[in-house]
Amino acid sequence: MLQALLAERFSLRLHFETKEQPVYLLMRRKAGKKPPAGLQVTTAGSCVQAENGAPPDPKACGSLGMGRNHLEAQEISMARLAEALSRVVDREVVDRTGRPENFNVSLLWAPDEHEVIPSSDAIALPRDTPGIFTALQEQLGLKLEPSKAPAELLVIDHVERPTEN
């Protein structure tokens, strides 16, 4: 209905097109001497089952909380982590870790210098906190590799100002 309304009111014509776009591949870093502290395979009882009608619980299974410089999640897949990271790096992140398990994730990073907008959802960090790419390697044992992948894009062919009612 919405598409029909937009087509009628704005003379909107559009189509979808597949095109190669820059992406990041979320990959496992080579195993180090100690396991990453911020990425733990979930075990029975590592999260709380959410109840219908109850207020959101940050420790609920499947929950993901994210601010400008931090991410906390309970029992999420690598695909879901990749989706959340896409919002941080402004590029689609594709899971290529091959890890089928669910994880509890805790990640802190320093925002880029170009992010100067004060944010109420940022938490105070020590001065030596690394950027997102280094934090992923050090805290989660993961890395982002630049690549290209096909993406479906919405292309607007024509649009006009609406007529008065």
N, C-alpha and C positions, 0 to 999 in steps of 0.2 A: 504494500500500500504506500509506503513511504517513497519508494522508487517512482511509482506512478505519479504521486503528488509532485515530486521534484521535477520529473520530466514535463508535467503539464504546466506547473507554475513558473519554472525557470528555463524551459526548453532545453533541459539538460540531456545531453547525449554522452555516453561514456562506454568504455570497453575495458576488458582486462588483457594484460599483456605479460608474457614471461620474459624476464631479462636477467642477465648475470649481474649480481650485486656483490659488493664487498661484504664479507661476514667474518666472524671469528669462530674458529673451531675450538671447543672446550676439550682439551686433551689431558691425559694423565701425565704428570711429570715423572721422570725416572725416580724409582724408589730411593729414598734417602736413608740415613742412619736411624732416624726416629720417625714414627708415624706423625702425620700432621695433627696438631691439636684441635684445629677448628672444624675438622670433618670426621665425624664418627658414624660408623655403620650403626643403624638403630637396632635395639634389642627389645625384647618384651618389656613393657612398662617404662620405656624411655620417654613416652609422651602420654598425655591424658586424652581420653576419648571425649570429643565434643558432644555436648547434650543439646538437643533441639530447644530453642528458646532461651538458652543460657547466654550471658554476655560472653564476647570473645575472650578466649584464654590464650595467652602467648605460648603456653606450653602444650596446646592442643595438637594432636596428630595432624599433620598436613599444613600447619600454620606457617606463614612466612611474613616476617615483619622487616621492613626495609626503610632506612632513612638515607640522607645524603651521603653518609660515610660509614654505614654499618648495615649488616644483614644478619638476622637470627631466624632460623627455621627449624622445625621439628618434623622429622620423618617425611622428607621430600625426595623426589627422584632427581637424578642428574638433569633430566630434560627440564624439570621445573626450575632448577637452579640456573640453567642456561637461559631460560626465558627471563628470569629476574635480572641476570647480568646484562641482558640486552638493553635494559633501561638505564644501566649505569654507563655503558660504553657507547651508547647511541648507535649501535649497529647490531644486527641480528647475531646471536650466538647459537651455534649448532652443537649439540652434545655428541661428541665422538669419543667419550671415555670408555664405553663398553661396560659400564658398571650398572647392573640391573637392581642393586639393592637400594633401599631408602636410607637417608642420612639425616643426622642432626648437624646443622651448619652454624658456625659462628665466624663472622668475617668483619674485620675493621680495616678501613683504608683511608688515606688522606685524599680528599677531592683534588682535582686538577686546579692549577693556579687560575685558570680562566673562569672558574666557578666562584664568583664573588658575591652572589646573592645570599644574604644571610638566611639561614634556614632554621626553623624551630625544631626540625626533626634530626638535626646533627648533634652528635655527642662530642664532648671534649676528648681530644686525643693527645698523646705525647707528641713532641715535635718530630721525633724520628719515625713516625708511622709512615709506612711505605704507600705508594700509589696502588691502584687496583690491580695492575698486572703483577707487581712484585708481591703484594699481599696474597693473591691467589696462589702463587707458588709457595710462599713461606708458610702460610696458615692452613691451606687446603691441599697442598701437593698437586695442584692443577695448573694448567697454563692456557693462555689464549693465543692461538696462531692465526695470523691473517690469511684469508683465503677468499675464494669467490664461489658463489652458489646461485642457482636459479631462484628467482623470487617472482611472485605474482604481484604485479602493480596495477593499480586502478588509474586509467588514463581518461581525462576529461576532454572530450572532443569539441563540445560546444556548451555554452551557458549564456543566458541573457538575464538582464534585470527583470524582476517580475513586474507584471502590469498591476495597476491599482485594482483593488477589489470592486 
